[in-house]
């Protein structure tokens, strides 16, 4: 038997509102039209769904059971229709991103400049931060972080290949103080480290040997929250520093810095754009994901 799906939708609104008048206002039809839809549905099913009084509307036992079974399906249908409609929508509005300061390829400028060129009605707000927080709770559409620290319930799209961290120093520093042969030798060297704040312990440098990872708490002569300053200090001969290989690309190419301890610096999973799984993705975020995939 074919049933009137529109009547089921009307019934669901009546069940939500507990009022024929409120249901009519919500749907945009007359109260009598709502009453007629419910009456025809009851006649088709051969059972009363709604108990009417002069003051209120309540569901019968059969009505409660029907509503509990159709409500999730109606919600999914509505989500599917809205998602389809969003595909037609032009990307627009503000897109809020929280991006790690060391996501060099994403923050190079070229990628985001091209995106805004292709999507002129999208305004980007990029917060560059290394703090870990719930991007949804803080109002961000998406974030960019290393794959290993992204929560399992997020959807992730790669924005870089595998990466590695390097220890580097200037030729002048190495000529004066020599090359460390092993990460444990860093205890005898001047080091430039990173820490997120005064009350936080400096970042421990991470290495691997024979397939086993280990970290080293180096003797930092200087610590800072700024990777760019770490690079400048290393070039100036202040000591050995450690960070993402991409951060050192230009000075390495110019010979201003030299990689050391490379045998102990394996590659690892790179950066990902991540966002919560939603049925209805905003066109502005979909546009960015498509841009990254291209």
C-alpha positions in Angstrom: 0.0 0.0 0.0 1.3 3.5 -0.9 1.1 6.0 1.9 1.0 9.8 1.7 4.5 10.8 2.8 3.4 14.5 3.0 0.7 13.5 5.5 3.4 11.7 7.6 5.5 14.9 7.5 2.5 16.9 8.7 1.8 14.4 11.4 5.4 14.7 12.6 5.1 18.5 12.9 1.8 18.1 14.9 3.6 15.7 17.2 6.5 18.2 17.7 4.2 21.2 18.3 1.4 19.5 20.2 -0.9 22.0 18.4 -2.7 22.0 15.1 -2.5 25.8 15.0 1.3 25.9 15.7 1.8 23.1 13.2 -0.1 25.1 10.6 2.0 28.2 11.2 5.2 26.3 11.0 4.3 24.6 7.7 2.6 27.6 6.2 -0.9 26.2 5.6 -4.3 26.6 7.3 -5.3 24.8 10.4 -8.1 23.0 8.6 -5.5 21.7 6.0 -3.5 20.2 8.8 -6.6 18.7 10.4 -7.6 17.2 7.1 -4.2 15.6 6.5 -4.2 14.0 9.9 -7.8 12.7 9.4 -6.9 11.2 6.0 -3.8 9.5 7.5 -5.9 8.0 10.3 -8.5 6.8 7.9 -5.8 5.2 5.7 -4.2 3.4 8.7 -7.5 2.6 10.3 -6.4 3.9 13.8 -6.5 7.1 15.7 -3.1 8.8 16.0 -4.0 12.1 17.7 -6.3 12.7 20.7 -7.9 16.2 20.2 -9.5 18.3 23.0 -10.6 21.9 22.9 -7.4 22.9 24.7 -4.6 20.5 23.6 -3.4 17.8 21.2 -1.9 14.6 22.4 -0.7 11.5 20.6 -2.4 8.2 21.2 -0.3 5.1 21.9 -0.4 4.3 18.2 0.6 7.9 17.4 3.5 7.8 19.8 4.8 4.6 18.3 4.5 5.9 14.7 6.2 9.1 15.6 9.1 7.4 17.3 9.7 5.3 14.2 9.4 7.9 11.5 11.0 10.9 13.2 14.7 9.7 12.6 14.0 8.9 9.0 12.3 12.3 8.4 15.3 14.0 9.9 17.7 12.1 7.7 15.6 12.9 4.6 15.7 16.6 5.6 19.5 16.5 6.1 19.9 14.8 2.7 17.8 17.5 1.0 19.7 20.3 2.7 23.1 18.7 1.8 22.0 18.5 -1.8 20.9 22.1 -1.8 24.3 23.1 -0.3 26.0 21.6 -3.3 24.4 24.3 -5.4 25.3 27.0 -3.0 28.2 29.3 -3.9 31.0 29.2 -1.3 30.7 32.4 0.8 31.1 33.7 4.3 34.0 33.6 6.7 36.1 30.4 6.9 37.9 30.0 10.3 41.0 27.9 10.4 43.4 27.1 13.3 46.8 26.2 11.8 50.0 24.9 13.4 52.8 27.4 13.1 55.1 24.8 11.6 52.7 23.8 8.7 55.1 25.5 6.3 53.5 24.2 3.0 50.0 25.3 4.1 51.2 28.7 5.3 53.5 29.4 2.4 51.0 31.9 1.1 50.6 30.5 -2.4 48.0 27.8 -1.5 45.7 30.2 0.4 46.1 33.1 -2.0 45.0 30.9 -4.9 42.0 29.7 -2.9 40.8 33.2 -2.2 41.3 34.1 -5.8 39.1 31.2 -6.9 36.5 31.9 -4.2 36.2 35.7 -3.9 33.1 35.5 -1.7 35.0 33.5 1.0 36.8 35.5 3.7 39.6 33.6 5.5 40.5 34.0 9.1 43.7 32.0 10.0 44.7 31.6 13.6 48.3 30.4 13.7 48.7 28.6 17.0 50.4 25.5 18.5 47.9 25.2 21.3 45.8 22.0 21.3 42.0 22.7 21.7 38.6 21.6 20.5 38.2 23.5 17.2 34.4 22.9 17.2 34.0 24.3 20.7 36.1 27.4 19.8 34.1 28.1 16.6 36.6 27.0 13.9 35.5 25.3 10.7 38.7 23.3 10.4 42.3 23.0 11.6 45.7 21.9 10.3 47.9 19.7 12.5 50.3 16.8 12.4 48.4 13.6 11.7 49.6 11.9 14.8 47.8 14.4 17.1 44.4 14.6 15.4 41.5 13.0 17.3 40.2 9.8 15.8 36.7 11.1 15.3 37.8 13.8 12.9 37.9 13.6 9.1 41.4 14.4 7.8 42.7 15.4 4.4 46.5 15.4 3.7 48.1 18.8 3.0 51.7 17.6 2.9 53.7 14.4 2.4 55.7 12.7 5.1 58.0 15.0 7.0 60.9 14.8 9.3 62.6 17.0 12.0 66.2 17.9 11.7 69.0 19.1 14.0 70.9 21.9 12.3 73.8 24.3 13.0 75.9 26.9 11.2 79.2 25.9 9.6 80.9 28.4 11.9 79.4 26.8 15.0 80.4 23.3 13.9 83.9 24.4 13.1 84.3 25.8 16.6 82.5 23.2 18.7 82.5 20.1 16.4 79.8 17.7 15.2 77.8 15.6 17.8 78.0 12.0 16.8 74.9 10.9 18.7 71.9 12.7 20.1 73.1 12.1 23.6 76.2 14.3 22.8 73.8 17.3 22.5 74.2 17.6 26.3 77.7 19.0 25.6 76.5 21.6 23.1 74.9 25.0 23.1 71.3 24.4 21.9 68.4 26.7 20.8 65.1 25.2 21.9 61.4 25.8 21.7 58.8 26.2 24.5 55.2 27.4 24.3 55.5 29.6 27.4 57.5 30.5 30.5 55.7 28.0 32.7 56.0 25.1 30.2 59.0 22.8 30.0 61.1 23.1 26.8 60.2 20.7 23.9 62.2 17.5 24.1 64.0 16.7 20.8 62.8 13.5 19.3 65.0 10.9 17.5 64.9 7.3 16.6 67.6 4.5 16.6 67.2 1.0 15.3 63.5 1.6 14.9 63.0 2.8 18.5 62.0 6.4 19.2 63.5 8.3 22.1 63.6 11.9 23.2 66.4 14.1 24.5 66.1 17.0 27.0 68.9 19.2 25.6 70.7 21.9 27.6 69.1 24.9 26.0 71.1 28.1 26.0 68.2 29.9 24.5 64.5 29.0 24.3 61.8 30.9 22.4 58.2 30.5 21.2 59.2 31.6 17.6 60.6 29.2 15.1 61.8 32.0 12.8 64.0 33.4 15.7 65.4 29.9 16.2 66.5 29.8 12.6 68.1 33.2 12.7 69.9 32.4 15.9 71.2 29.1 14.4 72.4 31.0 11.3 74.2 33.5 13.6 76.1 30.7 15.3 74.3 30.7 18.6 74.0 26.9 18.7 72.3 23.8 17.4 68.5 24.0 16.9 65.9 21.4 16.0 62.6 21.6 14.0 60.7 20.7 10.9 63.0 20.3 7.8 60.8 22.6 5.8 61.6 25.4 8.3 65.3 25.2 7.4 64.9 24.7 3.6 66.1 28.1 2.5 69.2 28.4 4.8 70.1 24.8 4.1 70.1 25.5 0.3 72.2 28.6 0.9 74.7 26.7 3.0 74.0 28.9 6.0 72.9 25.8 8.0 74.2 22.2 7.9 72.1 19.2 8.9 73.5 17.0 11.6 72.5 13.6 13.2 70.4 12.8 10.1 70.7 9.0 10.7 68.6 9.6 13.8 65.9 11.7 12.1 63.3 9.4 10.4 60.3 10.7 8.5 56.8 10.6 10.0 53.2 11.4 9.1 52.7 14.9 7.8 50.1 17.7 8.1 46.4 17.2 7.6 43.4 19.5 7.3 40.9 18.1 9.8 37.3 18.9 10.5 34.3 17.2 12.2 32.1 14.8 10.2 28.8 16.5 9.4 26.0 15.6 7.0 25.7 19.2 5.8 29.2 20.5 5.0 29.3 24.3 4.3 30.1 25.1 0.7 33.1 27.3 1.8 34.7 24.3 3.6 33.9 21.9 0.7 35.6 24.5 -1.7 38.8 24.5 0.5 38.9 20.6 0.6 38.4 20.4 -3.2 41.2 23.0 -3.6 43.6 21.0 -1.5 42.8 17.8 -3.4 43.5 19.5 -6.7 
